[in-house]
Amino acid sequence: MESQNKPRAGQSVSLVLGSGGARGLAHIGVIRALEKAGLEIRHVAGSSMGALVGGIYAAGQLDAYEEWVRKLEQSDVFALVDWTFSGGGLIRGRKIIDKLADLVGRYDIEDLDTEFTAVAVDLDAGREVWLDRGPLFDAIRASIAIPGVFTPHEYRGRTLIDGGILNPVPIAPTLRAINDIVVVVDVNAPSVYPAPLERSQEDSEECNGMMKKVREFMNGWRDGDQDKAEANRPGLMAVMMRALDTMEAAIARHHMAIFRSDIMINVPKNTCFVHEFHRASEVIELGEKLANEALASANLERRRLADR
């Protein structure tokens, strides 16, 4: 009788992929686990990195993206950064979008086999926007525009920024679809100790030249001729990213209290830093592991009775 309460092969899934920078690579592992369980993902909604992974999956190109991202090294990541000091952000984002479009192809969302919604925020109107039509990479670029990091994306007369600002786990867009199971992946879940992934020797060593400066800037630790107390204080970027993480985590809790999921997969926010895309393999494998654990412990009947 218990098996009837477990997800079964052939059941349809609405998949919600949350925002969280490099932690969002765990979404790839989650998708792999759902596929191996025989579940059919019919609708994907994502914010920020969730929109990027979800959109590429909906285009049927996740294999190509996964193969590429697993090979990334720190130097490759920094080579994709097109710095700017104007336009409302540090990074234009054109390089990474062009690279992804060359890698997986250019699509319109309405032509995808899997329903897809990217969530962004209209900066002028102060409200979230659901992007489910038009060029896929316009939707992704808008959804990943982290304030202060990526410049806002101007699209169809609107100034759009990261969807995670107002909806880091966009469950509501999936309610338009009728599927058997709603699976939510929160990659900004509370930290656990010890941290899920160990730091490698390479990650612990100091980098030279520009890589060292950029990494320190992103990690947020001050460098140079400051006293010890001053040097140990977080820098501007660290404060901003931690503040965004804290804000998004609080908003996510409210959304998940209102919109219940059938299966919740939590990826701790101390899994990795938001910029550590060179740790893709570790994060992907962690996502698959956490998804398998969530599937094994799921009790769909108990969840639905609790919602009544």
C-alpha positions as CSV (number, residue, x, y, z in Angstrom):
1,M,0.0,0.0,0.0
2,E,2.9,2.3,0.8
3,S,4.1,2.2,-2.8
4,Q,0.9,3.9,-3.9
5,N,2.0,7.0,-2.0
6,K,5.4,7.2,-3.9
7,P,6.0,8.9,-7.2
8,R,5.5,6.3,-9.9
9,A,7.0,6.0,-13.4
10,G,4.8,7.7,-16.0
11,Q,3.4,10.4,-13.6
12,S,3.6,14.0,-14.9
13,V,5.6,16.7,-13.1
14,S,5.5,20.4,-12.8
15,L,9.0,21.3,-11.9
16,V,9.9,24.6,-10.0
17,L,13.6,25.6,-10.1
18,G,14.8,28.2,-7.7
19,S,17.4,31.0,-7.9
20,G,20.8,30.7,-6.4
21,G,23.8,31.2,-8.8
22,A,26.1,28.2,-9.1
23,R,24.0,26.3,-6.6
24,G,21.4,26.2,-9.3
25,L,23.6,23.6,-11.1
26,A,22.0,21.2,-8.7
27,H,18.9,21.5,-10.8
28,I,20.6,19.4,-13.5
29,G,21.1,16.6,-11.0
30,V,17.5,16.9,-9.9
31,I,16.3,16.6,-13.4
32,R,18.5,13.5,-14.0
33,A,17.0,11.8,-10.9
34,L,13.4,12.6,-12.0
35,E,14.2,11.2,-15.5
36,K,15.7,8.0,-14.0
37,A,12.6,7.5,-11.8
38,G,10.5,7.5,-15.0
39,L,8.7,10.8,-14.2
40,E,7.7,13.0,-17.1
41,I,8.5,16.7,-16.7
42,R,5.8,18.6,-18.6
43,H,6.1,22.1,-17.2
44,V,9.2,24.0,-15.8
45,A,9.1,27.3,-14.1
46,G,12.4,28.9,-13.0
47,S,13.9,32.1,-11.5
48,S,17.4,33.2,-12.3
49,M,19.7,30.1,-12.5
50,G,16.5,28.0,-12.4
51,A,15.3,29.7,-15.5
52,L,18.6,29.1,-17.2
53,V,18.7,25.4,-16.5
54,G,15.0,25.0,-16.9
55,G,14.9,26.8,-20.3
56,I,17.8,24.7,-21.7
57,Y,16.1,21.5,-20.5
58,A,12.8,22.6,-22.1
59,A,14.7,23.1,-25.3
60,G,16.0,19.5,-25.2
61,Q,19.6,20.6,-24.9
62,L,20.5,19.8,-21.3
63,D,23.0,17.1,-22.3
64,A,25.0,19.7,-24.3
65,Y,24.9,22.2,-21.5
66,E,25.8,19.7,-18.8
67,E,28.8,18.4,-20.8
68,W,30.1,21.9,-21.3
69,V,29.6,23.2,-17.7
70,R,31.2,20.1,-16.2
71,K,34.4,21.0,-18.0
72,L,34.5,24.6,-16.9
73,E,37.5,25.8,-14.9
74,Q,37.9,29.0,-13.0
75,S,39.7,30.7,-15.9
76,D,36.9,29.7,-18.3
77,V,34.3,31.3,-16.0
78,F,36.2,34.5,-15.8
79,A,36.8,34.6,-19.6
80,L,33.0,34.7,-20.0
81,V,32.7,37.8,-17.9
82,D,32.3,41.0,-19.9
83,W,32.9,43.7,-17.3
84,T,31.3,47.1,-17.4
85,F,31.1,50.1,-15.1
86,S,27.9,51.5,-16.5
87,G,24.4,50.4,-17.2
88,G,23.4,49.4,-13.7
89,G,25.7,46.4,-13.2
90,L,29.2,45.0,-13.3
91,I,28.6,42.5,-16.0
92,R,26.9,42.9,-19.4
93,G,26.0,39.3,-19.7
94,R,26.3,39.3,-23.5
95,K,29.3,36.9,-23.6
96,I,27.6,34.2,-21.5
97,I,24.3,34.4,-23.4
98,D,26.0,34.3,-26.8
99,K,28.0,31.3,-25.6
100,L,24.9,29.5,-24.4
101,A,23.0,30.3,-27.6
102,D,25.9,29.0,-29.7
103,L,26.0,25.9,-27.6
104,V,22.3,24.9,-27.5
105,G,20.7,26.9,-30.3
106,R,18.2,29.7,-30.4
107,Y,14.5,29.0,-29.7
108,D,11.2,30.7,-29.1
109,I,9.6,29.5,-25.9
110,E,6.2,28.7,-27.6
111,D,8.0,26.2,-29.9
112,L,9.5,24.2,-27.1
113,D,8.2,20.6,-26.4
114,T,8.1,21.3,-22.7
115,E,6.1,24.2,-21.3
116,F,8.4,26.8,-19.8
117,T,8.1,30.0,-17.8
118,A,10.9,32.2,-16.8
119,V,10.2,34.7,-14.0
120,A,11.7,38.2,-14.0
121,V,10.9,41.5,-12.3
122,D,9.8,44.6,-14.0
123,L,12.0,47.2,-12.3
124,D,9.8,50.2,-13.2
125,A,6.4,48.6,-12.4
126,G,7.8,46.8,-9.3
127,R,6.1,43.5,-10.1
128,E,7.1,40.0,-11.3
129,V,6.7,39.1,-15.0
130,W,6.1,35.6,-16.4
131,L,7.9,35.1,-19.6
132,D,6.4,32.2,-21.5
133,R,6.6,33.5,-25.1
134,G,9.3,35.0,-27.3
135,P,13.0,34.3,-27.6
136,L,14.2,31.8,-25.0
137,F,17.5,33.6,-24.3
138,D,15.8,37.0,-23.8
139,A,13.7,35.4,-21.1
140,I,16.8,33.7,-19.5
141,R,18.9,36.9,-19.7
142,A,16.1,38.9,-18.0
143,S,15.7,36.3,-15.2
144,I,19.4,36.1,-14.4
145,A,20.0,39.9,-14.1
146,I,21.1,39.9,-10.4
147,P,20.9,43.6,-9.3
148,G,24.4,45.2,-9.1
149,V,26.0,42.2,-10.8
150,F,24.4,41.9,-14.2
151,T,23.0,44.9,-16.0
152,P,19.2,44.9,-16.3
153,H,17.8,43.5,-19.5
154,E,15.8,45.9,-21.7
155,Y,13.0,43.8,-23.3
156,R,9.8,44.9,-25.1
157,G,9.9,48.3,-23.5
158,R,10.5,47.0,-20.0
159,T,13.6,47.0,-17.7
160,L,13.8,43.5,-16.3
161,I,15.9,42.1,-13.5
162,D,16.4,38.8,-11.6
163,G,13.1,37.0,-10.9
164,G,14.4,35.8,-7.6
165,I,14.0,39.3,-6.2
166,L,10.2,38.8,-5.9
167,N,9.8,35.1,-6.5
168,P,12.8,32.9,-5.9
169,V,10.8,29.6,-6.1
170,P,8.1,30.3,-8.7
171,I,5.4,27.8,-7.9
172,A,2.5,29.9,-9.0
173,P,3.2,29.7,-12.8
174,T,3.0,26.0,-12.7
175,L,-0.5,26.1,-11.3
176,R,-1.8,26.8,-14.8
177,A,-0.8,23.2,-15.8
178,I,-2.6,20.1,-14.6
179,N,0.1,17.5,-13.6
180,D,0.3,14.7,-11.1
181,I,3.1,16.1,-9.0
182,V,4.6,19.4,-8.2
183,V,8.4,19.2,-7.4
184,V,10.1,22.3,-6.0
185,V,13.9,22.8,-5.8
186,D,15.1,25.4,-3.3
187,V,18.8,26.1,-3.7
188,N,18.8,28.7,-1.0
189,A,17.8,26.4,1.8
190,P,19.3,26.8,5.3
191,S,22.9,26.0,5.7
192,V,23.9,22.6,7.2
193,Y,27.1,21.7,9.0
194,P,29.4,20.3,8.0
195,A,28.9,21.8,4.6
196,P,27.6,19.4,1.9
197,L,30.8,19.7,-0.2
198,E,34.4,19.8,1.0
199,R,36.7,22.5,-0.1
200,S,39.5,21.2,-2.4
201,Q,43.1,22.2,-2.0
202,E,42.8,24.1,-5.3
203,D,39.9,26.1,-4.0
204,S,41.7,26.9,-0.8
205,E,44.9,28.2,-2.4
206,E,45.3,31.9,-3.3
207,C,45.1,32.8,-6.9
208,N,47.6,35.1,-8.6
209,G,47.0,38.3,-10.7
210,M,43.6,39.1,-11.9
211,M,42.0,35.8,-10.9
212,K,43.1,36.5,-7.3
213,K,41.6,40.0,-7.3
214,V,38.3,38.9,-8.9
215,R,37.9,35.9,-6.6
216,E,38.6,38.1,-3.5
217,F,36.1,40.6,-4.8
218,M,33.4,38.0,-5.3
219,N,34.2,36.2,-2.1
220,G,34.0,39.6,-0.4
221,W,37.1,39.6,1.7
222,R,39.2,42.8,1.9
223,D,42.8,42.6,0.9
224,G,45.9,44.6,1.3
225,D,47.3,46.9,4.0
226,Q,44.4,47.0,6.4
227,D,44.5,45.9,10.1
228,K,43.3,42.5,11.0
229,A,39.9,43.5,12.2
230,E,39.2,45.5,9.0
231,A,40.5,42.8,6.8
232,N,38.1,40.2,8.2
233,R,35.0,42.3,7.5
234,P,33.0,41.3,4.5
235,G,33.4,43.5,1.4
236,L,30.8,45.3,-0.6
237,M,30.0,42.3,-2.9
238,A,29.8,39.8,0.0
239,V,27.4,42.1,1.9
240,M,25.2,42.6,-1.2
241,M,25.1,38.8,-2.1
242,R,24.4,37.8,1.5
243,A,21.7,40.4,1.8
244,L,20.1,39.1,-1.4
245,D,20.4,35.5,-0.2
246,T,18.7,36.4,3.1
247,M,15.9,38.3,1.4
248,E,15.2,35.6,-1.2
249,A,15.2,32.9,1.5
250,A,12.6,34.8,3.5
251,I,10.4,35.4,0.4
252,A,10.8,31.7,-0.6
253,R,9.5,30.6,2.8
254,H,6.4,32.8,2.4
255,H,5.7,31.4,-1.1
256,M,6.2,27.8,0.0
257,A,3.8,28.4,2.9
258,I,1.1,29.6,0.4
259,F,1.8,27.2,-2.5
260,R,2.4,23.7,-1.3
261,S,4.5,21.2,-3.2
262,D,4.3,17.5,-3.4
263,I,8.0,17.0,-3.2
264,M,10.5,19.5,-1.8
265,I,14.2,19.3,-2.5
266,N,16.4,21.5,-0.4
267,V,19.9,22.4,-1.5
268,P,21.8,24.2,1.4
269,K,23.0,27.7,0.7
270,N,26.5,26.8,2.0
271,T,26.9,24.2,-0.8
272,C,29.1,26.6,-2.7
273,F,29.5,30.3,-3.5
274,V,27.2,31.8,-6.1
275,H,30.1,32.2,-8.6
276,E,31.7,28.7,-8.3
277,F,30.6,27.3,-11.6
278,H,33.9,25.4,-11.9
279,R,32.5,23.1,-9.2
280,A,29.7,22.0,-11.5
281,S,30.2,18.2,-11.3
282,E,30.1,18.2,-7.5
283,V,27.0,20.4,-7.3
284,I,25.2,18.4,-10.0
285,E,25.9,15.1,-8.2
286,L,24.7,16.6,-4.9
287,G,21.5,17.7,-6.6
288,E,20.9,14.1,-7.9
289,K,21.6,12.7,-4.5
290,L,19.2,15.1,-2.7
291,A,16.5,14.4,-5.3
292,N,16.8,10.6,-4.9
293,E,16.5,11.0,-1.1
294,A,13.4,13.2,-1.5
295,L,11.8,10.8,-3.9
296,A,12.5,7.9,-1.6
297,S,10.9,9.6,1.4
298,A,8.0,11.2,-0.5
299,N,4.5,10.4,0.7
300,L,2.1,12.0,-1.8
301,E,-1.1,10.9,-0.1
302,R,0.0,12.3,3.3
303,R,0.9,15.6,1.7
304,R,-2.4,15.9,-0.1
305,L,-4.4,15.0,3.1
306,A,-2.4,17.7,5.0
307,D,-3.5,20.3,2.4
308,R,-7.2,19.7,2.9
